[in-house]
């Protein structure tokens, strides 16, 4: 009888790792969230600035993570870094938040977005329809489709990393080419009147609160900072998940080199594409059209202007490809964190084993169930707010961990050191803290729940460790 593998197989090349970074980042956000951002900032200059700030923060964090990935090239990524820099409680709170909110809710949000664009082509999948009516609870066809996609991708990834890798590379290349094509054709068909209108008074920061924009007003200084932070929720969500490649470090060839390099390459490619995409939006759509795009589908509105009705269908298909590929990367990487937690005795023990295809199959299916439950919660924007706050909070802690490890473990081999240290990591920490504080003040409805879910992990941690100690004591006595 053939025994099941106990170690991951290094089978991902640099190109595969880079495609995982880029593919996990580019999902649905870039095609949707510019509507929300524009409604907050009300100007072309600040629309681009929000993406520039987010891109700077993302690239700074990715370059900082390069040092950590070269020190600890293990499955689990950020969970491992936090454990090494702090203690098991901090890393558990990350893993707990990752499972309950960060990864599973992101998978759900991208799944719901896939369904939104499918509904553009097949109206029967609309989120406005009711597929199942339980009286107190209604389920739409969009929610069911999102769950179906998550189940399908989970099954594919449970069959081994080779299948997931092939999907990731093909779908990421397709989305990069389609996004690049949209940018090129959009700039070719630039409307000078729209461009001049958008870029006149480009730094006039004000909200767009009505379809006509007539009821717009100017912010006070403090309110302006809050508006920028609120606007960044969408751009941060759209730029997130770049660190998923660190979770599969145990399956990457030459991880000490390739993890950090893939982080840099992937985030640079995506940041440039995001900024160019938004410049393209301002070349073909008025700010009012961007802010009030139907169901926030800015890319579909722009492609309709550029290509006409037939082009819109093609772009909708490309966006479906994008979200499908994005969810593949998220699902592939996520289960590796639960695997590392289980190996530490902080998650279901069965998750610490690999199936016959050398992947954590049980962890994949638990993730699938929880993400499916999130799909039933429904609202894309609500998930954005909750996820962005918790994600940045743990990024700050992880990057601060670089300073801690430089002092506590100076002798550990560091094939790569954080670019711009200590200036850039400090700058990220300051910007991240400002973002989190402003978000708590100006968008508390969905930031506090995310924080409370994270803190709820504290009693869970002590309950698990107490139970584990009792089991260890009982086992020692029996032997």
N, C-alpha and C positions, 0 to 999 in steps of 0.2 A: 504493500500500500504506500503510495507516494505521500510524504509528509508535506504539510502546507509551509510556504516560505516564512521565515522569521525576519528577514531584512528586505528593504526596498531595493529594486534593481535600478542602478543609474543608467537611464536610457534617453534622457532629454539633453539635446545639444544646445548650444548657445542660441541658435535661431529659434528652437522650440521654446526656450525660456523667455526670449524677447517677445515672441508671439503671445506667450501667456501673460506677460506684463501688459502689452498693448491691448490684447484681446479682452482681458479682464477689465481694463479701464474703459474702453469704448463699448458702451452698451446702448442705453436709450437716452441717457442724459443730454448729450450734445444736440440731439434732435428735438428736445423738448424744453429743457430748463431755461433757455435764453428768454422765453416768454416771461417767466416769473422774475428773472433777473432784471429785464428791461422795465417791468412794471414798478420795481423798487427804485431803480436809478434814473430812468427816464432820459438817458442821453447815450449817444454812440460811444463817446469817449469813456464813460464810466462802465459801459457794458464790456468794452475791451479790457479796461483796467481790472475789473473783477476777475476776468479770466487770466490776466497777467499775474495778479497777486496769487491766485490759486496755483497757477503753473509754477511760479517761483517757490511757493511753499512745498508743492509736490516734488519738484526736482531737488530742493534742498533736503527734504526728508529722505528721498531715494538715495542720494549720494551719502547721507549719513548712515543709512541702513547698510550700505555697502561694507562699512567697517564691521558691523555686527555680524553680517552674513559670512564674512571671511574668517571671523573668530569662531563662530558656531555654525558650521555648514550642516545642520541637522534638520530633519523633518520637524515641523512645528513653528519655525520662523520666529515671529514676534513673541509668541508664548515662551519660547526658550530664552530669548533675549531678556525679557522681563524677569524670568526666574533667575537668570545668572546675575543680573544687575541689582535686583531687589531681594525678593524672597518668594516662596511658593504661594503665599496669599495674594500678592499682586498679580502674579502670572495666572493664578486661578480666576481672579476677577476679570482679567482679560478674556480667558477662555470661556468663562461663564457668559460674559457680555457678547462674545463672538458667536456663541451658540444661540443665545436667546434673542439677540437683536442684530448684531453687526452683519454676520454672514448670511444667516437664514432670512432676515428681513430684506437684505439686498437681493438675494436670489428671488424672493417673492416679488419685490418691486420691479426687477428686470423682467420677470415672467409676466407680470401684469402689463408692463409696457409692450412686450411682444404681442400680447392679446389685443392691445389698443390698436396697433398698426395692422394686425390681421383683420380687425373689424373694419378698417378702412377699405379693405378689398372684399371682405366677406361680412356684410352687415349683421349676419346671424350671430356673430361672436361679440356683438356690442356689449359694453359694460352697462348700458342703459336698459338692457332686456333682463328678464327673469327666467332662469332655467329651472330653479328649484325654489319653491315657496314653502317655507316651514311655518309661516304665520308670523312668528317672532323674529325670523331670520330669513333673508333672501339671498340666493346665490346666483350670480350672473354667468352667462356663457363664457365671458372673458376670464372669470376666476377659474372656471373648470378647465379652460384651455391652458391657462398658466400652470395649473397643477399637473396637467397631462405632460407638458413639456418638461417640467422638473422631474417627473417620474421617468420619462424616456431617457433624459440625459444621465440621471442617476444609474439607470440600468446599464447604459453604454459604458460609463466610467467604472462600474463594478466589474466589468469584464476585462479590466487591465488598463494600464496607462497608455499602451500603444494606440488603442481605439480613441481615447480621449485626446491624445496628442495629435492624431491625424485630423480630427474635427477642429481642434483649436487652430492649427496652422492654416488649414484651408479657409475656414470662416474668417479668421483675422485678416488674411491677405485680401479676401473678398471685400471686407468692410473698409480696409485702408484704401483700396483702389476706388471703391464707390464714393467714399468721402472725398478723396482727392479729385475725382471726376466732378462731383458736385461743386467743389470750390472753383475749379478751373472754368467750368461753364458759367457759373454764377458771376465770376469776375469778367468773363468775356461779354456777358449780357448786362453789364453794369448800367444802371439807369442814372445818368448824370444829375437829373433833377432830384431824384430820391437821395442820392449820395450827398449832394450839396445841402439838402434840407436836413439830413441826419447829422452831418458833420459841422453845420453852423451851430455855434454855441454848444460844442460837443462836451463841454465840462460843466454844463448847467445841471446840477444834481437835483432832481425832483421826482416824485412818484407819478406814475401814470395810473390813475385810479378809475377812469371811465373810458368807454369806447372812443370818445372824441378827444379825450385828454383835456377837456375844458375845465375840469374841476381839479387839475393838478395844482400843487402848492409847493413852496420851497421848504426844505428842512432847516431846523436849527442845527448847529454844529454837532451836538451830541446825538440828535435824532439821525443825522446824516451817517454817523459812524454805525448806528444801529441798523440803518437801511442797508449799508454796505455789507455788514455781517449777515443780515437776513438774506441778501442777494447771493452771498457766497455759499449758502447752504446747497443750492443746486449745482454750482460749479465744483464744489468739493466732493459732492456725491458722484458727479460725472468723472472726476479725476481720481476717485478712490479705487481700491483693490489692486493697485500697482504692486503692493507688497505680497500678493498671493504667491508669487514665485518663491518667496522665502519658505513657504510652508512645504514645498516639494523639493527642498534643497537636497534631501537624501536620495532623490531620483535624478539629479542633474549631474552630468559628467563634469569633472573638474570644478566642483561647486565653489571653492575658494576664489576662483577667478570669474566664473561664468554667472554666478548669482548677482554679484555687484555690477558686472558689465551689462547684464540684461536689464537690470533696474535703470541704469543710466540711459541706455539706448531706447528702451521702451517708453520711459516717461518723456524724454526729449521729443521723440517722434509724435506722441499723442498731444503734448502741449502745443507744439507748432501747428498741428492740424486743427486743434480746437480754436486757437486764436484766428487762424485763417478762415475757418468756417464762420465765425462770428463777424469778421470783416466782410465776408461774402453776404451774410444776411443783411447787413446795413447797405449793401450796394444794390439790392433788388427789392427790399421791403422797407416801408416807413417804420418808424419806431412804434407807431400805433398798431400796425399790422403784426409786428413781432410780438408786442405785449398781449395782443388780443387774438392770436392765431387760434383757430378752432381746436378745442381740446388740447391746446398748447403744442400742437404739432407744427412747429416753426419750419422744420426741414421740408415737410410736405407742402406747406404754403409757398415756400421759396421755390421748390422744384416745379410747382404748378405755374409760377410766373416764368421760370426759365424754359421749361420744356413743354408746357401745356398739359392737358389731362393725361396723355399717355406717359409722359415723363414722371408724373406723380405716382403712377402705379409702379413704375420701375423702382423709384426711390423708396416707396413703401416696402417693396420686396427686399431691397437692400438693407433697410432698417430692421426688418424681420431677421435677416441673416445676421446682422450685427448683434441684436439682443440674444439670439439663439447661441451664437458663439461666445458671447460674454458669459452667459449662464453656464456654459460648459466649463469655462475656466474657473468660475466661482465654485461650482460643484466639485470639480476635480481637486482643487486645492484645500477646500474647507475641511474635509474629513481628516486631513493630516494633523490638524490642530487637536482634534478630539482624540486621535491616536496617541499623541504626545501626552495629553492630559491623563489618558487611561494608563499609560505606562508609568505615570507618577502616582497612580492610585487615586486619581481625582475625577474619574469619569467611569462609566460602565466598563467593567473589566473586559467584556467581550470586544469592545472597540480597540483594545490594545493588540488584537491579533489580525494578521493579514489573511485574506482568502487565498485560494489556489492561484489567483491571478496576480498575487503580490500587491494587493491594494486593501485598504481598510474598509471592506465591504459593509460591515455592520454599521460603522460610523457614517458611511454614505447614506444608508437607508434611514438612520435616525435623523440626519440632517434633512433628508427629503420630507419626512413626516412633519417636522417643525416648520420648514419653509412653506409647505402646503397649507398649514394652519394660518401662517401669516398671510397667504394669498386671500384667505377668506375674510381678512380684516379690510381688504379692498383698496383703501385710498393711497395712491402713490405719493402724494405730497406729504402726508402724515409720516410715512416711513422715512422720507428724505430728512425731515427735521430731526427725528429721533436718532437716526443713524449718524448723521454728520457730526453732531455734538459728541457722541460717545467715541466715535472714531478718532477725532482730533484730540480728545482728552488722552487717549492711550498713545497716540503718536508723540505727544509732548513727553509723557512718561518714558517712552522708549528712547527718544533722542536724548533726554536728560541722563538716561542710563549710560550713554557713551562717556560722559564726564565721570560718572561713578566708577565705571570699569577701568578707565584710564588710571585712576588712583588706586583702586582695590586690587586690580589684576594687571599691573604694568608689564609683566613678563609673558603674557599670552601672545602667541604669534598673531600678528596683524598684517597679512599680505597686502591689504588695502586699508588706508586710513581715510577718515571722513574728510571730504573736500571742504576747504574753507574753515576748518576747525581752528579756534572755537567760535569764530564770528558768525558763520552761517547757522550752525546749530542753535546758538543763543538767539539769533534773530527769529528762527522758526518758533522757538519756545515762546518768545514775547508775542509774536503774531498769533500763535495758536491760543494763548491765554486770553488775548484781547477778543478773539473770535468767540470763544466759549462764554466769556463773561457777558458780552453784548448779546449773545443768543439767549442766555438765561433771562436777561432783562427784557428783550424785545420779542422773543418767541418762546415764552415759558410753557405754553400749553403742551408742547411735544418734546421739549428738552428735559424737563423735570422727570417725566416718565422714564426716559432713557437712563438718567442718572440714578433714579430709584431702583430700576432693574439691576444696574451694576452693583449698587450697595446691598441689594437683597442677596447677592452672592456671598456676603460675609458670614451670615449664620449658616448658610449651606456649606461653606468651606469647613467651618468648625464642626459641623455635624458629621461631615464625611471623614475628616481626620480623626474625630473621636471614635467613630465606628471602626475605622481602619486600625487604630491603636488597640481596641478591644479584640479585634480579630487576630492581630499579630500576637497579643498576649495569650489568647486562647491556643493558638497554634504552637507557641513556644512551650506552654504547659503540657500540651498533648505529646510533644516530642521529648 
